[in-house]
Amino acid sequence: MKKLITILFALNLINYAFSQTIYGEFTAHYRGTMQLGDNNIKNEDFTFIFGHNSSYFASDTNYQFENTGDFGIGSYFPERFLYINNTYSVSGQYVQTLIAYDENTKFDWKIQDRKKLINGVNCQLATARKFGRNWSAYFAKEYPFPFGPVKFGGLPGLVFEVSDSTGQYKFVIEDLKKENIVLKLNLNNYKKLSKSNYLKARENSEFSIASFPGMPVQQTKEFEKKLEKLRQMNNNPLELKPFE
């Protein structure tokens, strides 16, 4: 009986860890310009929901299909980013693989004197080196929330714009409105991994022939060529050095 209670308690912890609730006070939309790989520049719109203690960031496509089972289908940026309890929870669907990892991400921001107006709001520049790139972020003290798109948080105001020095990745806020939203996310089908194992699993799922079982042998070589071309078109991730 004691063993059964222990098992049930463990299962409840797992369900708790994979079922998350975001209490949003504002909703923002960002426009992302991303050079995903060789000759592959894409634009995509993103939804950002945030409050004082948590946030949610995902492509508009994924947000529209949240909890329908189609999350990750048709998006160039097939991950969701949740910030809860000072930790980022990242999850995504790759082919039929549903995986997630947690990470405590911190930027060593250097606040600069430069300022500019973004969508009618006064913003100030901050710079940092992270994930193998040099980043410039404009934040607004008018909105004292230490959040931003993807994982770009930790500043004394909401990030309105962020880009890397090469111009390969850029996110700019398009609109912002006060809106109370309770977003409940059921992530029980996602397998929680370490970040390194998550990246390996994502790579294998997207670009390995093993993710497409049952394919006729005569089609395998041709399909492997297509997967290699797809790999080259997606060889420039936002995090060039994921552990920097």
Stockholm file with secondary structure:
# STOCKHOLM 1.0

chainA/1-244         MKKLITILFALNLINYAFSQTIYGEFTAHYRGTMQLGDNNIKNEDFTFIFGHNSSYFASDTNYQFENTGDFGIGSYFPERFLYINNTYSVSGQYVQTLIAYDENTKFDWKIQDRKKLINGVNCQLATARKFGRNWSAYFAKEYPFPFGPVKFGGLPGLVFEVSDSTGQYKFVIEDLKKENIVLKLNLNNYKKLSKSNYLKARENSEFSIASFPGMPVQQTKEFEKKLEKLRQMNNNPLELKPFE
#=GR chainA/1-244 SS CHHHHHHHHHHHHHHHHHEEEEEEEEEEEEEEEEEEETTEEEEEEEEEEECSSEEEEEEHHHHHTTTTTCTTTTCSSCEEEEEETTEEEEEEEETTEEEEEEECCCCCCEEEEEEEEETTEEEEEEEEEETTEEEEEEEETTSCCCCCSTTCCCSSSEEEEEEETTSSEEEEEEEEEEEEEEEEEECTTSEECCHHHHHHHHHHHHHCGGGSTTCCHHHHHHHHHHHHHHHHTTCCCSCSSTTC
#=GC SS_cons         CHHHHHHHHHHHHHHHHHEEEEEEEEEEEEEEEEEEETTEEEEEEEEEEECSSEEEEEEHHHHHTTTTTCTTTTCSSCEEEEEETTEEEEEEEETTEEEEEEECCCCCCEEEEEEEEETTEEEEEEEEEETTEEEEEEEETTSCCCCCSTTCCCSSSEEEEEEETTSSEEEEEEEEEEEEEEEEEECTTSEECCHHHHHHHHHHHHHCGGGSTTCCHHHHHHHHHHHHHHHHTTCCCSCSSTTC
//
